[in-house]
Amino acid sequence: MWTRDFALYFVARAIALLGDGMLPVAVALAVRSAGHGDSGVGLVLASWMTPLVALILFGGVFADRFGARRLMIGADAVRVVTQSVVAVALITGNSPLWLLVTMSALAGAAAAMFQPGVASMVPRVAADVQRANGALRVADAGAQLLGPALSATLVVLTGPGTVYAINAATFAVSALCLLALRLPPVVRAPKPDVTIRRDLREGWHEFRARSWMWSVILIWVVFGVTLFGPYIPLSSGVITGYLGESAYGWTMSAMGGGTVLGGLVAMRVRPARPLAAGGLAMFGFALIPLSVSVHAPFGLLLAAHAVGGAAWAFWSVMWATSVQTQVPNAVLNRVSAYEIAGSVAGIPVGQVLAGPAAALVGADQVLGASALVGVLGCAVLLAVRPVRHLRRAPA
């Protein structure tokens, strides 16, 4: 598996993921310290997610038309600029909310161009797709393990601007590694009269034809609004409120540690029904918001986040491998764009509504409801026959 191309791709993703792993803590602490509160944190996070959802379908079309690697390199270059601008603004002490929101939105638009290509690149750089996804998930886990604690330390010692500067550098490294890949060209039949609209329609047809895929995405839309979206805006305030800022960083690192374990398990375990196995594992994710909502002691808080991280990593590998092996390569970027758009569509709504909902009923109550939705959603996931019965694709 560790060919030159996969090693370069792994480094590109691992370095960029480390920078991204540092960023949520920096965003939460920077925006809150500037006096914008939970609503401000939710707005900055939502301003990144909204253009991602709005533009990612076009990212899938462009990746199929012009090549995923080319689009990914361009997206990295844009994010080098946006993160550098925010770093300078934070370091100089001139960081109004409108600037943070604008740069976050531009970075989200770049991510929309980058993300669809991730799925199609893995089969091109690795023969064993599941092991490759497992290795990448471990890299993601390592980023979650090291990133938050490193970010919290840097914020305390030097301020959040340093974290944004490091994030900009990680995107530069990612672009250089992608540029160094030696991949054979993808042969595509010429389609001179095919419009973007027709490309989008073809991708939608392929997505809709797979009931296991759109069933999961419908559940993930609900999860985005009620589970994934509210978590960072509210948990950052709750945890720092009763345990301090450093505890929040260590909690995120515990989640990363669990994700390492889940990724390693996913590299070895090959269930005949991958989505059913992943759905069972996802019940553990509900422990994350539950532990915050009940103000669990520090040790239990770390343990709950570790279990939840392991559950998330195992599900993610099972899902990514299913998508990459069940969808034809010619339409994989576009289908991936639809599944990513659906997966994250509810998150900005949940991020924006988190602050007002917490003001109305309390952050603890909102997070408790998130845990309940997580359990019910996993039960529904396993009750859907196409999801439960989807079998592993032949090697």
N, C-alpha and C positions, 0 to 999 in steps of 0.2 A: 504493500500500500504506500510506503514512504518513498515514492518516486520524487524526482526533482520538482515536477509540476505540483504534485500534491503538497510537498513540503513548503513550496513558495505560497501556495494558496492557503495552507494552514497558518503560516506566519502572518499573511495579510489579514486573515480573519481574527486570529488570536490577538494581534496587536490592536486592531481597531476595536475588538470587543472589550479589551482591557480599558481603553479610553472611555468607551460607552458605559462600562461598569462603574467608572468613577463619577460619571456625570450626574445621575439622579440625586446623589447625596449633595453634590455641589449646587445643583439647581434648587433643591429644597431648602438648603441652608442659606444660600445667597439671596433668594427671593424673600424668604421669611425675615432675614436680617435687615433687608431693605425696607421692611415695614409693610409688605404686601399681603402677608398672612396666607392662610390655606387657599383662599380664592386666587391669590396671585400665583401660587405654585401650580394650582390646577390649570390656570389660564396659560402659563408658559408651556406646561406639558401638553396641553390640548392644542396649542398653536403649532407644535411639532407634529402631532398626530393627524390633525385635520387635513393638511395638504398631502400627507402620506396616503390617507384614504382616498382623497379626491383625485390624485394623479397616478396612483400605482397601476391602474389598468393601462394607461398610456405607456408607463414604464415597461410593462410586459410586451406590448405591441412593438415598441422601439427595440427592445432586447431581441425579439425574434427577427426583426427587420435588419438591424444594423450590427448585431452581435452583442452578447451580454457583457463581455469583458470591456469593450470600448465604452459602453454606457456606465459601467461600474467605476472605471478610472475617472471619467468626467465627473461623476457624482462625488467621488472622494475629493477631487480638486475643489469643487464648490464648498464642501464642508471644511476644508482647510481654511478657506477665507472666512466663513461665517463664525467658526469657533475662535479664530484669531481676533476678529472684531470684538466679540464678547469678552475675550481675555483682556484685551487692551482697555475696554470700557470698565471692567471690574477692577483692574489694577490701578487705573487712574481715578477711580471713585465716581465716575460719571456713567451710571448704568440705570437709566430710567426704564420703566416697565415696557414702554413701547419698543425700545431697542431690543430688549431681551425677547419680546414676542416676535418681532420682525425677523431677527436672526434665527430664532427657533423655527419659524415657518419656512424660511429658505432652506434650512438644514433638513426639515421634514420633506420638502419637495425633492431635494437631492436624494434622500433615502428612498423615495418612491421610484426613482430611476435606478437605484442600486439594487433594491431587494429582490425584484423578480428574477434577476440573473443568478442569485445565490443557488436556487434549486437546480438550474440547468448546468451550472459549473461543476457541481459535485460529481455527477456521472462522467464528466469529461476528464476529470483529474484523478479519479479513483475507480478501480474495478469493483471493489467491495463497498457498495454504497452504504450499507448499514454501519460497517466499521468506520467508514469515513465520517458519517454523521455522528457516530458516537464520539470519535476523536474531536470533532468540532464542538460537540456539546460539552465535552470535558474542558476544552479551551474556554468556552462561554462560562462554564462553572468556575474555572480558575479566575476569570475576570470578575465574576460576582464575589468570589472569595477574597481576592486581593483588592479589587477596585474600591469598594465602599470604605474599607478600613483605611486604605491609603488616601482616599479622597478626604475622609473626615480629618485625618491627621494633617494633610496639607492645608485644608481650610482653616484649621485652628492655628497652624504655624505661619502660613503665608497668605491665606485668603483664597476664595474660590476662583479668582482669575488664573492662578497657576494650574488648576485642574483643567480649565478650558484650553489653556496653552498646550498642555500635554495632549488633550484630546485632538487638537489640530494637528499635532505632530504624528499621532497614530494614524490619521487618515492619509498623511503624506507617505508614511511607510507602506500602508496598504496599497496605495496607487502604484508605488514603485515595484512592489512584489507582483501585482497583477500585470504590470507592463512587462515584467521579465518572463512570464509564462510562455512556453513554446507549445502551443496547441495547434493541431491541424485545423484548417478552416472547415466550418460547417457548410456542407453542400445543401443548398436549398433550391428548389425549382423556381425559376423566374416567374414572378407574378406582377407584370407591369401595370395591369389594370385594377389591382386589388387596392381598395381604399382602407384607411384606418378604421372606418366604421365597419367594413366587412371583416377585418381582422378581429375587432372587438367582438363581433357577432359570432365568429367561428370559435373564439376562446370561450364565450359564454355557452355555446352549444356543447362544447367538450366538458365544461364544468357542470352544466345542468344534467348531462347524461350520467353522471356518477352520483347516485343518491347517497352513498356513504360519505361523500365529500361535502355536499351542501347540507346534509343533516348535521354534521359536526359544526359547520360554519354557523348555522342558525343558533345552535347552543352557545357558540363562542360570542355571538353578538350580545346575547343576554349576559354572558360572563363579563364582557367588556364594560357594560353599563354598571353592573352591580358588584363585580368582584375585582377585576383587574384595574379598572379606571379609578375607583375611590381609594385604592390601597396606599399608593405613595403619598398623595396629598394629605391623607388623614393619619396614616401610621407614623409619618415623620413627626407630626405634631404630638401625637399621643405618646410615642416612645421617648422623645426628647423631653416631654413634659414631666414624666415620672422617673426616667432613668438617666437623662442627660444626652447631649449630642453624640458623644463617643459611643454610647450604647446603641444608638441607631446605626452607626457605621458597622459595629460588630454584629448586629442583627442581620444586616444585609450580607455580611461576610459568611455568617452561618448558613444562610440560604445558598450562597455560592458553594460552601463546603458540601452541602447535601447534593447540590447539582453535580459536583464532581463524582460523587458516589453513584448517582443515578445514571450519569453518562457512561461510567465504567461498566455498570451492570448491563446497560443497553448494548454495549459493544459485544458482550458475550451471550446474552440470552436472546434467542431467536424464536419467539412464540409463533405458532402456526397462524394465530389470529392476532396480529399485532395491535389493532385498534382496541380490541376487547381487553387485551392485557394492559394497554396504556390507560384505558378508561378506568379499570380497577385501581391502578396506581394513583390516578388523579384524585381519588377520595382523600388522600393525604394532604393535598394542597389546601383544603379547607382549614387545616390547623393553623395556617399562617394568619389570616384575619381573626380567627377565633382567639388565638393567644394574645393578640394586641387588644382585642375588645375587652377581655377580662383582666387586663393589666397583669399578665402572668409574670412571676419572678424571672429575673434575668436568665437563669439557667434553663427554665422551661421555655422561655421565649426563644432562646437559641436553638433548643432541641426541636421545637415546633417548626421553626424556619428551615432547619436542616432536613427534616422529614418532607416538608412541602417542596423544598428545592429538588430533592431526589425524585419525588413524584412528577414534578414538572419536567425534569430532564428525561426521564424514561418515556413519558408521553411524547415529548417533542421529537425524540429519535424515531419512535414508532410511526408518528405522523409524517415526518419529513421523508422517511424511507418509503412509506406507502405512496405518497404523492410522486416521488421521483421515479419509482419503479412501476407504477400503474398507469402513468400518463405518457403518451408518445412524446418523444423529444421535440418534434416539430412544433408542438403547441404547448410545451411545458412552461415556457416563460409566461405566456398569456394565462394559462390555467392557474399557475402559481400566483399571478397578480390578482386574479379573482379570489382565490382562497385567502391570500394575505389581506386584501381589502376587507373581506368579510370578517376575518379574524380580529382585526383591529378597529372595525367600524364603530363599535360601541364604546371603545376606550375613551376618546375625547369627550363624549357625552358624559360618561361617568366621572371624568376628571373635572369638568366644569361644574357638574351638579354636586360634587362631593362637599364643597364648602358650604353652599346653601343648605344641603340636607343635614350636615353636621350641626349647623347653627339652629336648625329647626328641631331636631330630635336628639342630637348629641353624636359625636364621632364614634363613641363606643357602640352605640346602638346600630349605626350604619355598618360598622365593621362586623358586628354580630350577624346582621342580616346577610352580609356578604358570605359569611361562612355557611349559613343555611342554604343560600342559593347554590354555593359550590357543591354541597352534598346532593341536593335535589337534581342539579344539572348533570352530575355524573351518573345518577340513577337513570335519568332519561336517556343519556348517551348509550348506556348498556342495553336499554330497552329497545333501541332502534335496530331492527334486524339487519339491514345492510351494513351497519357499522360493526355489529357484534360478530357477523359471519364473514367479514372480509378476510380473505386468506392471503398469506405471504405470496408475493410474486415469485415465480421460479427464477433461479439465479441466471 
